[in-house]
């Protein structure tokens, strides 16, 4: 099977053309037409490269790029930009886009840039995996491979549970309130109840702390949650 590519493009004809061309090249392709849907698909995992239009409904391509790069430096991202949009190109590269291509483009050039980005991703994969381990006590998490183990035992997490654990481990020994957690893990445009944090903390505890010592996820009454080794 070929590499998996997420095409994020709100113009239906362009999105369909890209899907056909990429599938003909042997890639596995999913298409998203707005930023929020694309973010959910990305969080579900499994993409080697994202082809990302800058102008999108929901959230912009630049904002989507910023959110992805907050925790993921591994997935290749190519921006589709307007011919005159120098500012978007500069912003995108500064935020960690691997490359950009200007509309209108020749499909042969796009395919060549995709191949180049995937080659670079492949050659850097092994060193990237080694650098992306987070550790607290005997809990280990790799952001590149999405592996999680406790005392050497593999732990299966849903995408949301994984994102929550990453946030807690990146901020270990810091007490985070529900609002901070919701904004970081669910996004600032999430309009649900912050009690969703309590629900997912319970899910994590069952998988991370149940049957293990010491407990790592702690409640600070009236404030929020913290991940740390007990003193």
C-alpha positions as CSV (number, residue, x, y, z in Angstrom):
1,X,0.0,0.0,0.0
2,X,1.2,3.5,-0.8
3,X,1.6,6.4,1.6
4,X,-1.5,8.0,3.1
5,X,-2.3,11.6,2.0
6,X,-4.9,13.9,3.4
7,X,-6.1,16.5,0.8
8,X,-7.6,19.6,2.5
9,X,-9.2,21.7,-0.2
10,X,-12.6,23.4,-0.2
11,X,-13.0,23.6,-4.0
12,X,-14.7,20.4,-4.9
13,X,-13.3,20.2,-8.5
14,X,-9.7,20.7,-7.4
15,X,-10.1,18.3,-4.5
16,X,-11.5,15.6,-6.8
17,X,-8.8,16.1,-9.4
18,X,-6.1,15.8,-6.8
19,X,-7.7,12.7,-5.3
20,X,-7.8,11.0,-8.8
21,X,-4.2,11.9,-9.7
22,X,-2.8,10.9,-6.4
23,X,-4.7,7.6,-6.3
24,X,-3.4,6.9,-9.8
25,X,0.1,7.3,-8.4
26,X,-0.6,4.6,-5.8
27,X,-1.3,6.8,-2.7
28,X,-4.1,6.3,-0.3
29,X,-6.1,9.5,-0.3
30,X,-8.7,11.1,2.0
31,X,-10.3,14.5,1.2
32,X,-11.5,17.1,3.6
33,X,-13.2,20.4,2.6
34,X,-12.9,22.4,5.8
35,X,-10.4,23.1,8.5
36,X,-12.3,21.6,11.5
37,X,-13.1,18.4,9.7
38,X,-9.4,18.1,8.6
39,X,-8.2,18.6,12.2
40,X,-10.4,15.7,13.3
41,X,-9.2,13.5,10.5
42,X,-5.6,14.3,11.3
43,X,-6.1,13.5,15.0
44,X,-7.5,10.1,14.0
45,X,-3.9,9.5,12.8
46,X,-2.3,7.6,10.0
47,X,-1.3,10.2,7.4
48,X,2.2,10.5,6.0
49,X,1.5,13.8,4.2
50,X,-1.1,16.6,4.3
51,X,-1.8,18.7,1.2
52,X,-3.2,21.8,2.7
53,X,-5.0,24.7,1.1
54,X,-4.5,28.0,2.9
55,X,-8.0,29.4,2.4
56,X,-10.5,27.2,4.1
57,X,-13.8,27.5,5.9
58,X,-13.9,26.6,9.6
59,X,-10.3,27.4,10.4
60,X,-7.7,28.6,8.0
61,X,-4.9,26.4,6.6
62,X,-2.3,28.5,8.5
63,X,-4.1,27.9,11.8
64,X,-4.5,24.2,11.1
65,X,-0.8,24.0,10.3
66,X,0.0,25.8,13.6
67,X,-2.1,23.3,15.6
68,X,-0.6,20.3,14.0
69,X,3.0,21.5,14.4
70,X,2.4,22.2,18.1
71,X,2.9,18.5,18.8
72,X,3.9,17.0,15.4
73,X,7.1,17.8,13.5
74,X,7.0,14.5,11.6
75,X,4.0,14.6,9.2
76,X,4.9,16.2,5.9
77,X,2.8,19.3,5.1
78,X,2.6,21.0,1.7
79,X,0.7,24.3,1.4
80,X,-1.4,25.3,-1.6
81,X,-1.3,29.1,-1.9
82,X,-2.6,31.8,-4.1
83,X,-0.1,33.2,-6.6
84,X,0.2,36.6,-4.9
85,X,0.1,35.4,-1.3
86,X,3.7,35.9,-0.2
87,X,2.6,36.5,3.4
88,X,0.9,33.1,3.6
89,X,4.0,31.4,2.1
90,X,6.3,33.0,4.7
91,X,3.9,32.3,7.6
92,X,3.5,28.7,6.5
93,X,7.3,28.1,6.2
94,X,7.9,29.8,9.5
95,X,5.3,27.6,11.2
96,X,6.9,24.4,9.8
97,X,5.4,23.7,6.4
98,X,7.8,21.5,4.4
99,X,7.1,23.2,1.1
100,X,4.4,25.1,-0.8
101,X,3.1,25.2,-4.4
102,X,1.3,28.1,-6.0
103,X,-2.1,27.9,-7.7
104,X,-2.6,27.2,-10.6
105,X,0.0,24.4,-10.7
106,X,1.1,21.7,-13.0
107,X,0.2,18.2,-11.6
108,X,3.7,16.9,-12.5
109,X,5.3,19.6,-10.3
110,X,3.0,18.8,-7.4
111,X,3.7,15.1,-7.6
112,X,7.5,15.8,-7.7
113,X,7.2,18.0,-4.6
114,X,5.2,15.3,-2.8
115,X,7.8,12.6,-3.6
116,X,10.6,14.9,-2.3
117,X,8.7,15.6,0.9
118,X,8.0,12.0,1.5
119,X,11.6,11.0,0.8
120,X,12.8,13.6,3.4
121,X,10.3,12.3,5.9
122,X,11.4,8.8,5.4
123,X,15.1,9.5,5.8
124,X,14.6,11.5,9.0
125,X,12.0,9.0,10.5
126,X,14.4,6.9,12.6
127,X,16.2,9.8,14.3
128,X,12.8,11.5,14.8
129,X,11.4,8.5,16.6
130,X,14.3,8.5,19.1
131,X,13.9,12.2,19.8
132,X,10.2,12.2,20.5
133,X,10.0,10.1,23.7
134,X,8.3,11.6,26.7
135,X,8.9,9.9,30.0
136,X,7.5,10.1,33.6
137,X,8.5,7.3,36.0
138,X,7.9,4.1,34.0
139,X,5.4,5.7,31.7
140,X,6.8,6.3,28.2
141,X,5.1,7.9,25.1
142,X,6.5,8.4,21.6
143,X,4.9,11.3,19.7
144,X,6.1,10.0,16.3
145,X,5.0,6.4,16.6
146,X,2.2,7.0,19.1
147,X,3.5,4.2,21.2
148,X,2.6,4.3,24.9
149,X,3.9,1.9,27.5
150,X,3.8,1.6,31.4
151,X,6.4,-0.6,33.0
152,X,7.1,-1.9,29.5
153,X,3.5,-3.0,28.9
154,X,1.9,-1.5,25.7
155,X,-1.2,0.7,26.3
156,X,-3.8,1.3,23.6
157,X,-5.2,4.8,23.6
158,X,-7.8,6.6,21.5
159,X,-6.6,9.6,19.5
160,X,-8.2,12.0,22.1
161,X,-6.8,10.1,25.1
162,X,-3.4,10.2,23.4
163,X,-3.5,14.0,22.9
164,X,-4.6,14.5,26.5
165,X,-1.7,12.4,27.8
166,X,0.8,14.2,25.6
167,X,-0.4,17.5,27.0
168,X,-0.2,16.3,30.6
169,X,3.3,14.8,30.0
170,X,4.6,17.9,28.3
171,X,3.4,19.9,31.3
172,X,4.3,17.4,34.0
173,X,4.4,18.7,37.6
174,X,2.3,21.7,36.5
175,X,-1.4,21.9,37.6
176,X,-3.6,22.5,34.5
177,X,-7.2,23.6,34.9
178,X,-10.0,22.3,32.8
179,X,-10.1,25.4,30.5
180,X,-6.4,25.1,29.7
181,X,-6.8,21.4,28.9
182,X,-9.9,21.9,26.7
183,X,-8.2,24.7,24.7
184,X,-5.0,22.6,24.2
185,X,-6.6,19.2,23.4
186,X,-10.1,20.0,22.0
187,X,-9.3,23.5,20.5
188,X,-10.4,27.0,21.5
189,X,-13.4,26.7,19.3
190,X,-14.8,23.7,21.3
191,X,-18.2,24.8,22.7
192,X,-19.0,21.7,24.9
193,X,-18.9,21.3,28.6
194,X,-15.5,21.3,30.3
195,X,-16.7,18.3,32.2
196,X,-15.5,16.3,29.2
197,X,-12.0,16.7,30.7
198,X,-13.1,14.8,33.8
199,X,-14.5,12.0,31.7
200,X,-11.3,11.6,29.7
201,X,-9.1,11.8,32.8
202,X,-11.1,8.8,34.2
203,X,-10.5,6.9,30.9
204,X,-6.8,7.7,31.1
205,X,-6.5,6.7,34.8
206,X,-8.0,3.3,34.0
207,X,-5.4,2.6,31.4
208,X,-2.4,4.4,32.9
209,X,-2.7,4.1,36.7
210,X,-5.0,1.1,37.3
211,X,-2.9,-1.8,38.4
212,X,0.3,0.3,38.5
213,X,2.2,2.1,41.2
214,X,2.8,4.9,41.8
215,X,-0.3,6.7,40.5
216,X,0.7,9.5,38.1
217,X,-2.4,11.4,37.4
218,X,-3.5,13.5,40.4
219,X,-6.5,15.7,41.1
220,X,-5.9,19.1,42.7
221,X,-9.3,20.0,44.2
222,X,-10.8,23.2,43.0
223,X,-8.1,23.7,40.3
224,X,-7.5,20.8,37.9
225,X,-5.1,18.0,37.2
226,X,-1.4,17.3,37.2
227,X,0.7,14.4,36.0
228,X,3.7,13.7,38.4
229,X,5.3,11.1,40.5
230,X,4.1,11.2,44.1
231,X,6.7,12.6,46.5
